[in-house]
Every structure is written in structure tokens, then in C-alpha cells.
Amino acid sequence: MDTGNTDNISLMFDMQTFSKESFSVDEFLIENRNKMTLENMRVEMGIFLKDLRTKMINSLNDDCDKYFHLSRGLIGIDQQLATIKPGLSLLSNSEAKNNLE
């Protein structure tokens, strides 16, 4: 059984239930206590927890990759800005003079 992704697993209850703002643990237990034993519920919750952890780690890894990609793109930007700064200053001064005339 693949426990890394709940999309491929047939569980007794809908995992989207936990995402609802109206979710209540008490209501969940009352609703599901006759459908499965507490042991089965514990096992399924463990599967769900493992899936959530995997998704969280994957999300963090993706964000980290994006951060490093952005960081690599910024290497040397300070030197590039220093190179064009004198030209921008001249352009700005020239524009200011034209506005005064």
C-alpha cells in the first residue's frame, strides 16, 4: 500500500473534512464511530499525517529551490547597478536641466 499519498488510498472518511472551517472533532467522532473502530481510525489518521508531512516537506523544498534560484539570479547585481549608476545620474541631471529651461 502506498502511504505517501492519500489520493491513491481508499480511506473510510473524506480527508477534505479536516480542511473545513466548520470541522468539529466531536462531530467527526460521533459521525464515524459506528463506521470503524478507534484502532482503524488511528491507523487512517496516521496515513493522513504521513501524507501531510510529505506534502509539507515537498512544499518547503519547492520554496527553497525557488529562493536559491532567485538568489543565484541576484549574484553580481550590485556590480551591474554600480556600472550603470553614473549614466543614470547623468541622465537624471540632464532631465532636470531640461525641465528648468
N, C-alpha and C positions, 0 to 999 in steps of 0.2 A: 504494500500500500504506500503510495506517495503522500507523505505527511508534510511536504514542503509547500503545498498549495491547496487550499481548501476548495478551489474551483473544480478540482478533479476528484473530490472526495464526496461521497454521499453521507451527509450528516443528518441527524434526526431533527435538527432545528435550523432555521434560517439565520445565517451569520449576520445578515443585514439588520437583524433585530437590535443588535447592540449599538448600532450607529444612530438609532432614532433618539430624538430629544426626549420623547415620552417613555423611554425604556425604564422599566422598574424591575429590580431583581426579584422582589416578592411576586409580582405578577408573572414573571418568567418561570419561576419555580412552580407556582400553582398551575400554570398552563402546561408545563412539561413533566410534572411529577408522575403522572399516570402513563406517559408515553415511554419512559425509560427509567432505569434505576439510577440512583445517585452515582454509582460507580461508572456506569456508561456515560453519564453526563460529565463526570470528571475527566474521563478519557477524551471525550469530544472537545471539552474546553481546553485540554492540553494540546490537542491537534490544532485548534484555533489559535492558541497562544503561540505555538511554534510558527504558524503561518504569519501571524502579525509580526513576530520578531524578524523573520526572514524578509518581509516586506519593508520593515523599518531599516534594516541593515542595507538592503538594496537601495532604498531611497537616500540614505546617508552617503553611500558610495557614489551614487549618481551626482549628488550635490557636491561632493568632494572633487570628483572628476571635473565638473563644470568650474569650480573655484580654481583648481590648478590650471585648467585651460585658459581661464581669464588671466590668471597671474602670469602665465608664460607670455601671453599677448601683450602684457604691460611692461615686460622687460625692455629697458632701453628707452622708454617713452620720455623719461626726464631729459635724456640727451637730445632726443628729437625736438622736444619743446625748447630746450636751450638753444638749439640751432636756429629755429625759426623766430625766436623771441626778438632779436634785433630787427628783423624785417617787419615784424608786426608793429614794433614800436615806431619805426619809420613811417609805416602806412598810417598808423593812428595819428602821428604828428602831422603828416601831410593832410589827412582828412580834417583835422582840427583847424589847420591853417586855411583850408578851402572854405570851411564854414564861417570863418571870421571875415573873409573877403566879400 
